[in-house]
């Protein structure tokens, strides 16, 4: 018998969950790298793009679940690349709003389209019923862990 046959179901499930997430992240990172983006940069760029108004650096850090110092480094790279701008808050020069530059908006749309195409090309090769079942299991797992 092979190693996977000897593993119990929960070990196999967790190994597959971690492996699948890692494989997806690496595939997406290859696309991001081709555009000069890191995952952190992409997350920040899309958070700004999805904001109805330019968020402050503090708001953006909270939304992304990162500390301010970590975000500063990411924003420095995005500003240097011409993807976002730091703008002073009228009335409070200590607050910086993060605004999407035209180049950042175009790149966000392009990478979203590429990520959607990657997702479609991947999931279309999977059995739809099995995928729906797996999604249900993962959603239940998320609820269990969030409620713990």
Secondary structure, DSSP 8 states (H G I E B T S, - for coil): --HHHHS-HHHHHHHHHHHHHHHHHHHHHHHHHHTT--HHHHHHHHHHHT-SS-EEHHHHHHHHT--HHHHHHHHHHHHHTTSEEEEEETTEEEEEEEEE-HHHHHHHHHHHHHHHHHHHHHHTTS-HHHHHHHHHHHHHHHHHHHH-
